Each structure stands twice: as C-alpha cells, then as structure tokens.
Amino acid sequence: MKAALSALFPVVLVHELGNILIMLLFGAHPTRLKATLSGFEIDYLGIISDKQEMITALAGPTLGLLFSLLCANFGQVWGSDYLLMCAGLGFVIYFFNFLPEKPLDGGRVLSFALCVLLGEYKSRPILRFVDLLTTILLLVSGLYFIAKDLGFALFFAGIWLMILQQNISCK
C-alpha cells in the first residue's frame, strides 16, 4: 500500500504539470492547486479561450501517458518494480481521465466542444446522456468484475462519478 501511494505521487504530479505548462504557454498564470472531491483543480489568472481550455484539459493526461510509457520502458530495462508500478497506475488513471464524463478531462473536452458547436442549452441533454451512459457502463462493468472476483474499483469509480454528476455546465 505504501509503495502504491508513493508511485501515485509522481503520476498525479506529472498530470498537473502538463496542465500547468500549457496554461503558462497560453499566458494564464496558475495561482492555486486545490484538492476537491472531484480531483485536483487549478485556479489561474488570465483568459483562456474554449479551444485553449480543451488543449489544457488534454495536456495533463497526454503528458501523463508519455510519462507512463517512459516508466514502463525504463522499469523493464532497469528491472525497477517502482517504475513499473508508476507506469501501471499512470496508464489506469490517465486512460480513466479520458472518459467523456465531467469532471474528468475527457468530459471537460466534450463539454467545451459541444457547447462551442451547439451552445450550452442544446449541449446539456447530450452531456447528461453521455454522463449517464458512462456511469451505467462503469457500474455494470464493475458488477461484472466483482462477480468474477476481479475487484471493486470500476464499481466504486461509477458510484463516484454518479455523485459528481450533479453540476453540469459548459465551464
């Protein structure tokens, strides 16, 4: 457990670093990193367009996937269980983060894209449907995994996302 938590720290750090680097590139200045029930949120000063916001949202998990690939490669070459654990945790977290459901980065990107294309009013029912569908798929997959004695993680992830679905907006 202690090793998993220590491997989780660089995984989260690289993700947030990816978001921060892109924000800085777009001229925004991060002011605070805060932990919430939905994950980490970065407050910033400056104006970021919707397109830049989408790129910023994708930067964290994208840099994270590159980090995971490097950890997997060097973990195998050097025989490092720690690097392999970073890679494994990273792949799971970063791919999960691409799911099209708010508050995850994939959901933020989908929300911004739909709101730009259709407007906030027309986007709301589509976003609610995608959120509901994603949650149902996680819950059903989680129940299947539990029945096959493969763990509770997907089921708990579905419960967590269902709780967080209460406030959907374009920003």
Secondary structure as the mmCIF struct_conf table of DSSP 4:
data_model
#
loop_
_struct_conf.conf_type_id
_struct_conf.id
_struct_conf.beg_label_comp_id
_struct_conf.beg_label_asym_id
_struct_conf.beg_label_seq_id
_struct_conf.end_label_comp_id
_struct_conf.end_label_asym_id
_struct_conf.end_label_seq_id
HELX_RH_AL_P HELX_RH_AL_P1 LYS A 2 LEU A 25
TURN_TY1_P TURN_TY1_P1 PHE A 26 GLY A 27
STRN STRN1 HIS A 29 THR A 36
TURN_TY1_P TURN_TY1_P2 LEU A 37 SER A 38
STRN STRN2 GLY A 39 LEU A 45
BEND BEND1 GLY A 46 GLY A 46
HELX_RH_AL_P HELX_RH_AL_P2 ASP A 50 TRP A 78
TURN_TY1_P TURN_TY1_P3 GLY A 79 GLY A 79
HELX_RH_AL_P HELX_RH_AL_P3 ASP A 81 ASN A 97
TURN_TY1_P TURN_TY1_P4 PHE A 98 PHE A 98
BEND BEND2 LEU A 99 GLU A 101
TURN_TY1_P TURN_TY1_P5 LYS A 102 PRO A 103
BEND BEND3 LEU A 104 LEU A 104
HELX_RH_AL_P HELX_RH_AL_P4 ASP A 105 LEU A 118
HELX_RH_AL_P HELX_RH_AL_P5 GLU A 120 ALA A 147
TURN_TY1_P TURN_TY1_P6 LYS A 148 ASP A 149
BEND BEND4 LEU A 150 LEU A 150
BEND BEND5 PHE A 152 PHE A 152
HELX_RH_AL_P HELX_RH_AL_P6 ALA A 153 LEU A 164
TURN_TY1_P TURN_TY1_P7 GLN A 165 GLN A 166
#
